[in-house]
Amino acid sequence: MKRVIALVMLIFICSAAVQAFDGQRKGFILGGGLGFGYAGVSIDDVSGADMDNAGASLVLAIGYAWDEQNMIVYLREGVMYSEETVFGEDLLLVQGFSGIGYYHYFGPTGRSGFIKAGFGLQDWTPLDSDYDANDYGAGILLGGGYEFTPHVQVEGSLSFGKTSDDWFDYKHSQFSVAITAFAF
């Protein structure tokens, strides 16, 4: 009996997956990509405390497209880079945007320009260290790109936001260019 239930559930899941990814830019959307990014940080009211770094960028998106031109997604874009602390140790950091994103495509699937915008949270997080992450703050993202073949596109984005810790408020900016792939 357990095998029959497992088989029925497997068939249901597989048929739902086939409907979700039918090659039309409609319905369930899942995507991600890698690229190059630039991250800037400045501390309010502290002269000379600006940090500018380049590193790898990551784009993740999951959401829904109600037609071939419009989709709304949960969007995560971040830049990972290394920064030397005042104590001489290298600190691996991720800073970026997480929030609700909107994509608008100007043409049918494949060979179409698009714009994107998002509103959400800014973060700044040290990885593998004793340092704490800053508190989240408001963030905004604007960007665009070109889908040069179905499912694959090149995109750029610029995002801004603020974070804070117990002592300072930080202003962040990120610029990234990435190749992304979307399953739809």
SULSULUR-V19545 format. One line per field, one symbol per residue. phi: phi as a letter, one per 40 degrees, with the letter a starting at -180 (. if undefined). psi: psi as a letter, one per 20 degrees, with the letter a starting at -180 (. if undefined). burial: + if it has 24 or more other ideal C-beta (glycine too) atoms within 12 Angstrom, else -. Layout:
phi: ???
psi: ???
burial: ???
This chain:
phi: .cccccccccccccccccccbbgccagcbbaaababbbbbbbbdgbcgbcbbabacbbbbaaaabcacbbabacbbbabbabbccccgccbcbbbibbicbbbbccacdgfacabaaababbbabcbfacccccccacabbbaaiaccadgbabababbbabbabcbbbbbbabbabacbbbca
psi: hhhgghgggggggghhhghhmjipmqbppprrrqbprppqpqppjopjkqppqqaqqpppppbppiaiipqpqppopqpprppprijjqpppqpqappapqppoqiarppmpqrqqqqpcqqqoopqlriqqqqqqrqqqpqaaapoiqpiprpqqqpqqaqrqahhrpppqqppqpqpqppp.
burial: -----------------------++++++++++++++++++---------+-+-+++++++++-+--+--+++++++++++-+-------+-+++++++++++++---+--+-+++++-+++++++------++-++++++++++-+---+++++++++++++-----++++++++++++++++
